[in-house]
Amino acid sequence: MIETEVEGDVRTVRLGRPERRNALTPAALDDLAAAIDDADETVVYLTGAGSAFCAGADLDAVAELDDENQARDFARRGQRVARTIETAESAVVAGIDGAARGGGVELALACDVRVATPAATFAEPGVTFGLFGAWGGTVRLPEIVGRGDAMDLALSGRALDADDALRTGLVSRVIEEPRTVAAEIAGNDAAAVRAVKRRLRDDADREARERREADAFAKLVVERADDLRARRREEE
């Protein structure tokens, strides 16, 4: 499901499950972390195959989480992938074309640069069916867009188009070909790119907040397991 290719100083990491809008299973999360962790190129370009960036967590996998420990572990797994992106030596650029939902938004939030096409849309829809994004989203979203816009997006579940995402600071550019930004960054001195990333990423510890986020998510998953299974059957 996770596809990689290297061209010059850019490693492309592609979520390759277009028939499910690149929804991520636990195994795919592990593979994604490995693909990022293995990179020694100046830039990693993270994107999705087909018409979506990433639909977030695979709801089939979430519906199989039978107790709070399993649900908490799943949340922590996604958080570890996001931190792998955040702490990678390479600069990580998210190229978002089409829908980014839930965990897809959260993985994009962990990237150093987010670039959208005009067709990109963003939403945290979990609240509409009794959950929320727990891969670090409640931590990073207000840091990036401010608490007011974060509350609006997360509590309403509404979708933002590319222009709204640009206005809020969720993305830094809206262009037809986001990969050109990855190439632009890769054209700079590799050591300087790494040094700048380290300095800009030097912030306070957030792991305690992420643990509380995972605990809250786990409780909701267990309470709503039957509803999640029914929702998946309706989507089939």
LINDA-V527843 format. One record per residue. N is the residue number from 1. RES is the residue in three letters. PHI is phi in radians with two decimals (999 if undefined). D_CENTER is the distance of its C-alpha to the mean C-alpha in whole Angstrom. Layout:
# LINDA-V527843
n=N res=RES phi=PHI d_center=D_CENTER
n=N res=RES phi=PHI d_center=D_CENTER
This chain:
# LINDA-V527843
n=1 res=MET phi=999 d_center=16
n=2 res=ILE phi=-1.67 d_center=14
n=3 res=GLU phi=-1.92 d_center=16
n=4 res=THR phi=-2.25 d_center=17
n=5 res=GLU phi=-2.63 d_center=20
n=6 res=VAL phi=-2.11 d_center=21
n=7 res=GLU phi=-2.35 d_center=23
n=8 res=GLY phi=1.10 d_center=25
n=9 res=ASP phi=-1.69 d_center=23
n=10 res=VAL phi=-2.08 d_center=19
n=11 res=ARG phi=-1.74 d_center=17
n=12 res=THR phi=-1.60 d_center=15
n=13 res=VAL phi=-2.01 d_center=13
n=14 res=ARG phi=-1.99 d_center=13
n=15 res=LEU phi=-1.36 d_center=11
n=16 res=GLY phi=-1.93 d_center=15
n=17 res=ARG phi=-2.34 d_center=15
n=18 res=PRO phi=-1.10 d_center=16
n=19 res=GLU phi=-1.17 d_center=18
n=20 res=ARG phi=-2.08 d_center=16
n=21 res=ARG phi=0.91 d_center=13
n=22 res=ASN phi=1.07 d_center=11
n=23 res=ALA phi=-1.11 d_center=11
n=24 res=LEU phi=-1.85 d_center=10
n=25 res=THR phi=-1.51 d_center=13
n=26 res=PRO phi=-0.99 d_center=14
n=27 res=ALA phi=-1.12 d_center=16
n=28 res=ALA phi=-1.16 d_center=13
n=29 res=LEU phi=-1.05 d_center=11
n=30 res=ASP phi=-1.10 d_center=14
n=31 res=ASP phi=-1.15 d_center=14
n=32 res=LEU phi=-1.12 d_center=11
n=33 res=ALA phi=-1.04 d_center=12
n=34 res=ALA phi=-1.13 d_center=15
n=35 res=ALA phi=-1.13 d_center=15
n=36 res=ILE phi=-1.28 d_center=13
n=37 res=ASP phi=-1.14 d_center=16
n=38 res=ASP phi=-1.36 d_center=18
n=39 res=ALA phi=-1.24 d_center=18
n=40 res=ASP phi=-2.16 d_center=21
n=41 res=GLU phi=-1.32 d_center=21
n=42 res=THR phi=-1.10 d_center=20
n=43 res=VAL phi=-2.31 d_center=17
n=44 res=VAL phi=-1.87 d_center=14
n=45 res=TYR phi=-1.87 d_center=13
n=46 res=LEU phi=-1.73 d_center=10
n=47 res=THR phi=-2.61 d_center=10
n=48 res=GLY phi=-2.09 d_center=11
n=49 res=ALA phi=-1.47 d_center=15
n=50 res=GLY phi=1.35 d_center=17
n=51 res=SER phi=-1.65 d_center=16
n=52 res=ALA phi=-2.35 d_center=13
n=53 res=PHE phi=-1.35 d_center=9
n=54 res=CYS phi=-2.91 d_center=8
n=55 res=ALA phi=-1.46 d_center=9
n=56 res=GLY phi=1.62 d_center=7
n=57 res=ALA phi=-1.22 d_center=10
n=58 res=ASP phi=-1.21 d_center=13
n=59 res=LEU phi=-1.16 d_center=16
n=60 res=ASP phi=-1.07 d_center=18
n=61 res=ALA phi=-1.18 d_center=17
n=62 res=VAL phi=-1.13 d_center=16
n=63 res=ALA phi=-1.14 d_center=20
n=64 res=GLU phi=-1.57 d_center=21
n=65 res=LEU phi=-1.39 d_center=21
n=66 res=ASP phi=-1.56 d_center=24
n=67 res=ASP phi=-2.54 d_center=24
n=68 res=GLU phi=-1.15 d_center=23
n=69 res=ASN phi=-1.11 d_center=22
n=70 res=GLN phi=-1.13 d_center=21
n=71 res=ALA phi=-1.15 d_center=18
n=72 res=ARG phi=-1.13 d_center=18
n=73 res=ASP phi=-1.09 d_center=17
n=74 res=PHE phi=-1.12 d_center=14
n=75 res=ALA phi=-1.07 d_center=13
n=76 res=ARG phi=-1.12 d_center=14
n=77 res=ARG phi=-1.09 d_center=13
n=78 res=GLY phi=-1.10 d_center=9
n=79 res=GLN phi=-1.11 d_center=10
n=80 res=ARG phi=-1.13 d_center=12
n=81 res=VAL phi=-1.12 d_center=9
n=82 res=ALA phi=-1.05 d_center=7
n=83 res=ARG phi=-1.21 d_center=11
n=84 res=THR phi=-1.07 d_center=12
n=85 res=ILE phi=-1.10 d_center=9
n=86 res=GLU phi=-1.12 d_center=11
n=87 res=THR phi=-1.74 d_center=14
n=88 res=ALA phi=-1.00 d_center=15
n=89 res=GLU phi=-1.12 d_center=18
n=90 res=SER phi=-1.25 d_center=17
n=91 res=ALA phi=-1.31 d_center=15
n=92 res=VAL phi=-1.96 d_center=12
n=93 res=VAL phi=-1.94 d_center=11
n=94 res=ALA phi=-1.59 d_center=9
n=95 res=GLY phi=-1.82 d_center=11
n=96 res=ILE phi=-1.88 d_center=10
n=97 res=ASP phi=-2.20 d_center=13
n=98 res=GLY phi=1.52 d_center=14
n=99 res=ALA phi=-1.38 d_center=12
n=100 res=ALA phi=-2.07 d_center=8
n=101 res=ARG phi=-2.27 d_center=8
n=102 res=GLY phi=0.89 d_center=8
n=103 res=GLY phi=-1.05 d_center=5
n=104 res=GLY phi=-1.14 d_center=4
n=105 res=VAL phi=-1.11 d_center=4
n=106 res=GLU phi=-1.16 d_center=3
n=107 res=LEU phi=-1.15 d_center=1
n=108 res=ALA phi=-1.09 d_center=4
n=109 res=LEU phi=-1.07 d_center=6
n=110 res=ALA phi=-1.33 d_center=6
n=111 res=CYS phi=-1.27 d_center=8
n=112 res=ASP phi=-1.30 d_center=11
n=113 res=VAL phi=-2.38 d_center=12
n=114 res=ARG phi=-2.08 d_center=10
n=115 res=VAL phi=-2.20 d_center=13
n=116 res=ALA phi=-2.00 d_center=13
n=117 res=THR phi=-1.53 d_center=16
n=118 res=PRO phi=-1.06 d_center=19
n=119 res=ALA phi=-1.51 d_center=17
n=120 res=ALA phi=-1.25 d_center=14
n=121 res=THR phi=-2.39 d_center=13
n=122 res=PHE phi=-2.37 d_center=11
n=123 res=ALA phi=-2.76 d_center=11
n=124 res=GLU phi=-1.98 d_center=11
n=125 res=PRO phi=-1.45 d_center=14
n=126 res=GLY phi=-0.93 d_center=14
n=127 res=VAL phi=-1.09 d_center=17
n=128 res=THR phi=-1.28 d_center=19
n=129 res=PHE phi=-2.23 d_center=19
n=130 res=GLY phi=1.60 d_center=20
n=131 res=LEU phi=-2.26 d_center=16
n=132 res=PHE phi=-2.82 d_center=13
n=133 res=GLY phi=-1.24 d_center=10
n=134 res=ALA phi=-2.21 d_center=10
n=135 res=TRP phi=-1.82 d_center=8
n=136 res=GLY phi=1.63 d_center=9
n=137 res=GLY phi=-1.16 d_center=8
n=138 res=THR phi=-1.23 d_center=12
n=139 res=VAL phi=-1.53 d_center=13
n=140 res=ARG phi=-1.42 d_center=11
n=141 res=LEU phi=-1.01 d_center=11
n=142 res=PRO phi=-1.16 d_center=15
n=143 res=GLU phi=-1.14 d_center=15
n=144 res=ILE phi=-1.62 d_center=13
n=145 res=VAL phi=-1.87 d_center=15
n=146 res=GLY phi=1.60 d_center=18
n=147 res=ARG phi=-1.13 d_center=19
n=148 res=GLY phi=-1.08 d_center=20
n=149 res=ASP phi=-1.17 d_center=18
n=150 res=ALA phi=-1.12 d_center=15
n=151 res=MET phi=-1.07 d_center=18
n=152 res=ASP phi=-1.03 d_center=19
n=153 res=LEU phi=-1.16 d_center=15
n=154 res=ALA phi=-1.33 d_center=14
n=155 res=LEU phi=-1.46 d_center=18
n=156 res=SER phi=-1.53 d_center=19
n=157 res=GLY phi=1.31 d_center=16
n=158 res=ARG phi=-1.26 d_center=17
n=159 res=ALA phi=-1.68 d_center=15
n=160 res=LEU phi=-1.76 d_center=15
n=161 res=ASP phi=-1.47 d_center=17
n=162 res=ALA phi=-1.09 d_center=16
n=163 res=ASP phi=-1.15 d_center=19
n=164 res=ASP phi=-1.13 d_center=18
n=165 res=ALA phi=-1.10 d_center=15
n=166 res=LEU phi=-1.18 d_center=17
n=167 res=ARG phi=-1.07 d_center=19
n=168 res=THR phi=-1.41 d_center=17
n=169 res=GLY phi=1.56 d_center=16
n=170 res=LEU phi=-1.13 d_center=12
n=171 res=VAL phi=-2.20 d_center=13
n=172 res=SER phi=-1.75 d_center=16
n=173 res=ARG phi=-2.59 d_center=17
n=174 res=VAL phi=-2.16 d_center=18
n=175 res=ILE phi=-2.48 d_center=20
n=176 res=GLU phi=-1.21 d_center=20
n=177 res=GLU phi=-2.25 d_center=19
n=178 res=PRO phi=-1.06 d_center=16
n=179 res=ARG phi=-1.09 d_center=17
n=180 res=THR phi=-1.10 d_center=20
n=181 res=VAL phi=-1.22 d_center=18
n=182 res=ALA phi=-1.05 d_center=17
n=183 res=ALA phi=-1.15 d_center=21
n=184 res=GLU phi=-1.07 d_center=22
n=185 res=ILE phi=-1.17 d_center=20
n=186 res=ALA phi=-1.14 d_center=22
n=187 res=GLY phi=-1.34 d_center=25
n=188 res=ASN phi=-1.57 d_center=25
n=189 res=ASP phi=-1.13 d_center=27
n=190 res=ALA phi=-1.08 d_center=24
n=191 res=ALA phi=-1.12 d_center=26
n=192 res=ALA phi=-1.17 d_center=26
n=193 res=VAL phi=-1.04 d_center=22
n=194 res=ARG phi=-1.13 d_center=21
n=195 res=ALA phi=-1.14 d_center=23
n=196 res=VAL phi=-1.12 d_center=22
n=197 res=LYS phi=-1.05 d_center=18
n=198 res=ARG phi=-1.03 d_center=20
n=199 res=ARG phi=-1.22 d_center=22
n=200 res=LEU phi=-1.23 d_center=19
n=201 res=ARG phi=-1.58 d_center=17
n=202 res=ASP phi=-1.38 d_center=20
n=203 res=ASP phi=-2.47 d_center=20
n=204 res=ALA phi=-1.22 d_center=21
n=205 res=ASP phi=-1.11 d_center=20
n=206 res=ARG phi=-2.11 d_center=17
n=207 res=GLU phi=-1.10 d_center=17
n=208 res=ALA phi=-1.11 d_center=20
n=209 res=ARG phi=-1.15 d_center=18
n=210 res=GLU phi=-1.16 d_center=15
n=211 res=ARG phi=-1.09 d_center=18
n=212 res=ARG phi=-1.14 d_center=19
n=213 res=GLU phi=-1.08 d_center=16
n=214 res=ALA phi=-1.10 d_center=16
n=215 res=ASP phi=-1.09 d_center=19
n=216 res=ALA phi=-1.14 d_center=19
n=217 res=PHE phi=-1.09 d_center=16
n=218 res=ALA phi=-1.04 d_center=19
n=219 res=LYS phi=-1.09 d_center=22
n=220 res=LEU phi=-1.17 d_center=20
n=221 res=VAL phi=-1.01 d_center=19
n=222 res=VAL phi=-1.15 d_center=23
n=223 res=GLU phi=-1.18 d_center=25
n=224 res=ARG phi=-2.02 d_center=23
n=225 res=ALA phi=-1.00 d_center=23
n=226 res=ASP phi=-1.13 d_center=26
n=227 res=ASP phi=-1.12 d_center=24
n=228 res=LEU phi=-1.14 d_center=21
n=229 res=ARG phi=-1.11 d_center=23
n=230 res=ALA phi=-1.13 d_center=25
n=231 res=ARG phi=-1.11 d_center=22
n=232 res=ARG phi=-1.13 d_center=21
n=233 res=ARG phi=-1.13 d_center=25
n=234 res=GLU phi=-1.14 d_center=25
n=235 res=GLU phi=-1.39 d_center=22
n=236 res=GLU phi=-1.34 d_center=24
